[in-house]
Amino acid sequence: MNKGSERESLLEKLGCLVKRTTPEGSEVSVEEATQAAERCAANVLRAVRAHIGTLELLLVWPNCH
């Protein structure tokens, strides 16, 4: 199993349905869209933390208001 599929397997075990997609142009409720956006933001923050080791740099980044 490669590193990417191991990560996807772990995320699915944690409840993140990484393989679930919504067909383009389909309608979703505001609640579903909000939840998807929250998961997306959390995944981005996890990726940043994994890459640079901390999220503290985001808080002190110059001109980031």
Contacts in CASP RR format, 6 or more apart in sequence:
PFRMAT RR
TARGET T0000
AUTHOR 0000-0000-0000
METHOD contacts of the structure
MODEL  1
MNKGSERESLLEKLGCLVKRTTPEGSEVSVEEATQAAERCAANVLRAVRA
HIGTLELLLVWPNCH
1 9 0 8 1.000
8 18 0 8 1.000
8 19 0 8 1.000
11 18 0 8 1.000
12 18 0 8 1.000
12 19 0 8 1.000
16 39 0 8 1.000
16 43 0 8 1.000
22 28 0 8 1.000
28 36 0 8 1.000
45 55 0 8 1.000
48 55 0 8 1.000
48 58 0 8 1.000
49 55 0 8 1.000
58 64 0 8 1.000
END
